[in-house]
Amino acid sequence: MSTIPDQLDPPSAVAPWRRRWTAWRNGVLASPRFQFWAARLPGIAMVSRHRAAQAFDLVAGFCYSQVLMAAVQVGLLDLLRRGPCSADDVALASGLSPQAALRLVRAAAALDLAEEVAPGWWMLGQQGAALQANPGAIAMVRHHALLYADLADPVALLLRDRAAPTALSSFWHYAQDASEHEAASYSALMAASQAMVAQQALAAYPFARHRRLLDLGGGHGAFASAVAKACPALEVAVFDLPPVVAGAGAWLDAAAMRGRIALHGGDFFRDPIPPGHDCITLVRVLHDHDDDACLALLRAARQALVSGGRLVVAEPMAKTPGAAAMGDAYFGFYLWAMNAGRPRSAAEYGALLKKAGFAGWRRHRTAYPVVASVVVAFG
């Protein structure tokens, strides 16, 4: 039963005009008479229908995600990529009954994952084509089974002791003594999804201006490899936990980058960060850690940087125009389930960077902030 009081006293920081305007607006939007009128007035009706669709998406969003999950798990996107398929073809390839296959492909078409190109024949839709061609996105969809398990009872998740294990926290088991097999599991997922972030960071910041770059927490070297390929004259290195680095060789061999990426094993919270680099990167690392840990890592990075060097932070950030839901809704709950970290805005990172001793910072615009934002610190 809810214990929230009927009336809360607003803080003095809330301007009286803002409180009155917001209360009036919400009262109007909640009015059945206004909703009836708005749905019939030209111009306003389009906005009203859009708002109604947004509201229904909030209610039905989990079902949409599960349709995508099912499409990935049964190989529907790969099948439709090859050419027109009937529901019977989908059933034969997936092991579903014809009725279940038809239900799935129609649901996928409603989400633009599939498209009916002739009566009873289906191919990839526009969203399906974009997703199917993105191994990182598909890897995250498969991984979301862990997140959904933790979110089955969201209030219980919020109420629990954050030290209690969850499906996600058990998967992201960062520890000095993690086995090479455990490290390989999460490093493979990071590598698969890192290409999207690397693309945004490379377009936002001129890494070629530097001489030596060190990627902290760089896993198997996916981001480091992308930078090395884009900047042939740049010396590139990765620093990560020993079991993670131990599994990086095979990945670098497959990417033909073994001789280009130097590997350093260690724990950046315990061991000295290798010195002599004029650029240090933290790619989807800081938001995994609480403020005290972030501050300690930023201070260590500043000490390791050569004079005049730059620290580049790349990850999805909170309060980002056009990506606010990804920052605070998705990553807010994801990191809560992970038992560590939180989404931060660029301004919050700026405050941490100043506290860590950096002279200043600047945000670099990215084309797709829903994938990553970039903050660069100096001094």
C-alpha positions in Angstrom: 0.0 0.0 0.0 1.3 3.5 -0.9 2.5 5.7 2.0 2.9 8.8 -0.2 1.0 11.7 1.5 -1.8 13.4 -0.4 0.0 16.8 -0.5 3.7 17.5 -0.5 5.1 20.9 0.4 7.1 22.1 -2.6 10.6 23.3 -2.1 11.3 27.0 -2.3 13.4 26.3 -5.4 10.2 25.7 -7.4 9.0 29.1 -8.7 5.3 29.8 -7.9 4.5 30.5 -11.6 6.1 27.2 -12.6 4.0 25.2 -10.1 0.8 27.0 -11.1 1.5 26.5 -14.8 2.4 22.8 -14.5 -0.7 22.1 -12.3 -3.0 23.9 -14.8 -1.5 22.2 -17.8 -1.8 18.8 -16.2 -5.3 19.4 -15.2 -6.2 20.4 -18.8 -4.5 17.4 -20.3 -6.3 15.0 -17.9 -9.7 16.5 -18.6 -12.0 14.2 -20.7 -13.7 17.2 -22.2 -10.3 18.6 -23.5 -9.3 15.2 -24.8 -12.6 14.9 -26.7 -12.3 18.4 -28.1 -8.6 18.0 -29.0 -9.2 14.7 -30.9 -11.5 16.5 -33.3 -9.9 19.9 -33.8 -7.7 20.0 -37.0 -4.1 20.5 -36.2 -4.5 19.8 -32.5 -5.9 16.3 -33.4 -2.5 15.3 -34.8 -0.7 16.3 -31.6 -3.4 14.6 -29.5 -3.1 11.3 -31.5 0.7 11.5 -31.1 0.5 12.0 -27.4 -2.0 9.1 -27.1 0.3 6.8 -29.1 3.2 7.8 -26.8 1.1 7.0 -23.7 0.2 3.6 -25.2 3.8 2.9 -26.0 4.7 3.4 -22.3 2.0 0.8 -21.4 2.9 -1.7 -24.2 6.7 -1.1 -24.4 7.6 -4.4 -22.6 5.6 -6.4 -25.1 7.3 -4.6 -28.0 10.7 -5.5 -26.5 9.7 -9.1 -26.1 8.6 -9.3 -29.8 12.0 -8.1 -30.7 13.6 -10.6 -28.3 11.6 -13.5 -29.9 12.5 -12.3 -33.4 16.2 -12.4 -32.5 16.0 -15.7 -30.6 14.3 -17.6 -33.4 16.4 -16.1 -36.2 13.5 -14.2 -37.8 15.6 -11.2 -38.9 18.3 -13.4 -40.5 15.6 -15.4 -42.3 13.8 -12.4 -43.7 17.1 -10.9 -44.8 17.5 -13.7 -47.4 14.3 -12.8 -49.2 10.5 -13.1 -49.1 9.2 -15.8 -46.6 5.8 -17.1 -45.8 4.6 -17.8 -42.3 5.1 -21.5 -43.1 8.7 -20.8 -44.0 9.1 -19.0 -40.6 7.5 -21.9 -38.8 9.8 -24.5 -40.5 12.9 -22.5 -39.8 12.1 -21.6 -36.2 10.3 -24.7 -34.9 7.2 -22.6 -34.1 3.7 -23.7 -35.1 2.3 -22.0 -38.3 -0.1 -20.1 -36.1 2.6 -18.9 -33.7 4.9 -18.0 -36.6 2.2 -15.9 -38.2 1.5 -14.2 -34.9 5.2 -13.4 -34.5 5.8 -12.1 -38.0 2.7 -9.9 -37.9 3.8 -8.4 -34.5 7.2 -7.8 -36.0 5.7 -6.1 -39.0 3.7 -3.8 -36.6 7.0 -2.7 -35.2 8.7 -2.3 -38.6 11.0 -5.2 -38.0 9.2 -7.0 -40.9 7.2 -5.9 -43.9 4.5 -7.7 -45.8 5.6 -7.2 -49.4 2.8 -9.3 -50.9 -0.2 -11.0 -49.2 1.3 -13.7 -47.0 4.9 -12.9 -47.9 7.3 -11.1 -45.6 10.8 -9.4 -45.8 12.7 -7.2 -43.4 11.2 -3.9 -42.5 13.3 -0.7 -42.1 13.9 -1.1 -38.4 14.6 -4.8 -38.9 17.2 -4.1 -41.6 19.0 -1.6 -39.4 19.1 -3.9 -36.5 20.0 -7.0 -38.4 23.1 -5.3 -39.8 24.2 -4.2 -36.3 25.8 -7.1 -34.4 26.2 -4.9 -31.3 22.5 -4.1 -31.1 21.6 -7.8 -31.6 24.1 -8.8 -28.8 22.4 -6.3 -26.5 19.0 -7.7 -27.3 20.1 -11.2 -26.4 21.7 -9.8 -23.2 18.5 -8.1 -22.1 17.1 -11.4 -20.9 19.1 -10.7 -17.7 17.8 -7.2 -17.3 14.2 -8.3 -17.9 14.6 -10.9 -15.2 15.7 -8.3 -12.7 12.9 -5.9 -13.8 10.1 -8.6 -13.4 9.3 -6.9 -10.0 10.7 -3.3 -10.4 9.6 -2.1 -7.0 11.3 -5.1 -5.3 14.4 -4.2 -7.3 14.3 -0.6 -6.0 13.6 -1.8 -2.4 16.3 -4.4 -2.2 19.7 -4.0 -0.5 22.0 -3.0 -3.4 24.6 -5.5 -2.1 22.2 -8.3 -3.0 23.1 -10.2 -6.2 21.0 -9.8 -9.3 21.1 -11.5 -12.7 23.0 -8.5 -14.2 25.4 -8.0 -11.3 26.3 -11.7 -11.5 27.1 -11.3 -15.2 29.1 -8.1 -14.9 31.4 -9.7 -12.4 34.4 -7.3 -12.5 37.0 -8.7 -10.1 40.8 -9.2 -10.1 40.2 -12.9 -9.5 37.6 -13.5 -12.2 38.3 -16.5 -14.4 39.3 -16.0 -18.0 36.0 -17.6 -19.1 33.9 -15.2 -17.0 36.0 -12.3 -18.3 35.5 -13.5 -21.9 31.7 -13.4 -21.5 31.3 -9.8 -20.6 34.3 -8.7 -22.8 32.7 -10.3 -25.8 29.5 -8.4 -25.2 31.4 -5.1 -24.8 33.4 -5.7 -27.9 30.2 -6.5 -30.0 28.5 -3.3 -28.9 31.6 -1.0 -28.9 31.6 -0.3 -32.6 28.6 2.1 -32.3 30.3 4.1 -29.5 33.6 4.1 -31.3 32.0 5.6 -34.4 30.5 8.4 -32.4 33.7 9.2 -30.5 35.9 9.2 -33.6 33.5 11.6 -35.4 33.4 13.9 -32.4 37.1 14.1 -31.4 40.3 14.4 -33.4 42.3 11.5 -31.9 45.0 11.8 -34.6 46.3 15.0 -32.9 47.8 12.7 -30.2 50.9 10.6 -30.2 50.1 7.8 -27.6 46.6 6.7 -26.4 45.7 4.5 -23.5 42.2 3.0 -23.3 41.4 2.4 -19.6 39.0 -0.6 -19.1 39.4 -1.3 -22.8 38.4 -5.0 -22.7 39.5 -7.0 -25.7 40.5 -3.8 -27.6 37.5 -3.1 -29.7 37.6 0.7 -29.2 41.4 0.8 -29.3 41.3 -1.1 -32.6 38.8 1.3 -34.1 41.0 4.3 -33.1 44.2 2.6 -34.3 42.6 1.9 -37.7 41.4 5.5 -38.0 44.7 7.0 -36.9 47.6 4.9 -38.3 50.3 7.0 -36.7 48.9 6.8 -33.2 50.4 4.4 -30.6 47.5 2.6 -28.9 47.3 0.6 -25.7 44.7 -1.0 -23.5 44.7 -1.3 -19.7 42.3 -3.8 -18.1 42.1 -6.6 -15.6 44.6 -9.5 -16.2 41.9 -12.1 -17.0 40.4 -9.7 -19.5 43.7 -8.9 -21.2 44.5 -12.6 -21.2 41.6 -13.2 -23.6 42.3 -10.2 -25.8 45.0 -11.9 -28.0 42.6 -14.0 -29.9 40.2 -11.1 -30.5 43.1 -8.9 -31.7 44.3 -11.7 -34.0 40.9 -12.0 -35.6 40.8 -8.2 -36.1 44.4 -8.3 -37.5 45.4 -5.8 -34.8 47.8 -7.9 -32.6 50.9 -5.9 -33.5 49.1 -2.5 -33.2 47.6 -2.7 -29.7 49.8 -2.9 -26.6 48.2 -4.8 -23.7 48.7 -3.9 -20.0 47.1 -6.0 -17.2 46.1 -4.4 -13.9 43.4 -3.0 -11.7 43.0 0.7 -12.2 41.7 1.1 -8.7 44.8 -0.6 -7.2 47.6 -0.5 -9.7 49.5 2.4 -11.2 48.2 3.5 -14.6 50.9 3.1 -17.3 52.4 6.6 -17.8 53.6 8.4 -20.9 50.3 8.8 -22.8 49.0 12.2 -24.0 45.4 10.8 -24.4 43.5 8.5 -22.0 40.0 7.3 -22.9 37.3 6.0 -20.6 34.6 4.4 -22.9 31.5 3.3 -21.1 33.5 2.8 -17.9 32.6 5.7 -15.5 28.8 5.2 -15.5 29.5 1.7 -14.1 30.9 3.1 -10.9 29.7 5.2 -8.0 31.0 8.7 -7.5 33.8 8.0 -5.1 35.2 5.3 -7.4 34.9 7.7 -10.4 36.7 10.4 -8.6 39.5 8.1 -7.7 39.9 6.9 -11.2 39.8 10.4 -12.7 42.5 11.5 -10.3 44.7 8.5 -11.2 44.1 9.2 -14.9 45.1 12.9 -14.5 48.3 11.8 -12.7 49.2 9.4 -15.5 48.6 11.9 -18.4 51.6 13.7 -19.8 51.5 17.5 -19.5 49.0 19.0 -21.9 47.2 15.6 -22.4 43.5 15.0 -22.8 41.1 12.7 -21.1 38.2 11.6 -23.3 35.0 10.2 -21.7 32.5 8.5 -24.1 29.2 7.0 -22.9 25.5 7.6 -22.9 24.8 10.5 -20.5 21.8 11.8 -18.6 19.9 15.0 -19.4 21.0 14.8 -23.0 18.5 16.5 -25.4 17.1 13.8 -27.7 18.4 11.0 -25.5 17.0 11.7 -22.1 15.0 8.5 -21.9 18.1 6.4 -22.7 20.1 8.2 -20.0 17.9 8.2 -16.9 15.2 5.6 -17.7 17.1 2.8 -19.4 20.6 3.3 -17.9 19.1 4.5 -14.6 17.5 1.1 -14.0 20.1 -0.9 -15.8 22.9 0.4 -13.5 20.7 0.1 -10.5 20.2 -3.6 -11.3 23.9 -3.9 -11.9 24.5 -2.8 -8.3 26.9 0.0 -9.1 27.1 3.3 -11.0 24.6 5.7 -12.3 23.9 7.8 -15.4 25.5 11.3 -15.1 25.0 14.4 -17.2 27.9 16.1 -18.9 27.7 18.9 -16.3 28.0 16.3 -13.5 31.1 14.8 -15.2 32.5 18.3 -15.5 32.1 18.8 -11.7 33.9 15.5 -11.0 36.7 16.4 -13.5 37.3 19.7 -11.8 37.3 18.0 -8.4 39.8 15.5 -9.8 42.2 18.4 -10.6 41.5 19.0 -14.3 41.6 22.7 -15.4 38.6 22.4 -17.6 36.4 20.3 -19.8 34.3 20.6 -23.0 31.4 18.6 -24.4 31.8 17.5 -28.0 28.6 17.0 -29.9 27.9 13.5 -31.3 25.5 12.6 -34.2 23.7 10.0 -32.1 23.8 11.0 -28.4 21.5 8.0 -27.7 24.6 5.9 -28.4 27.2 8.1 -26.7 28.1 11.6 -25.7 31.7 12.8 -25.5 33.3 14.9 -22.8 37.0 16.0 -23.1 39.0 17.2 -20.0 42.3 19.1 -20.1 44.9 20.6 -17.8 
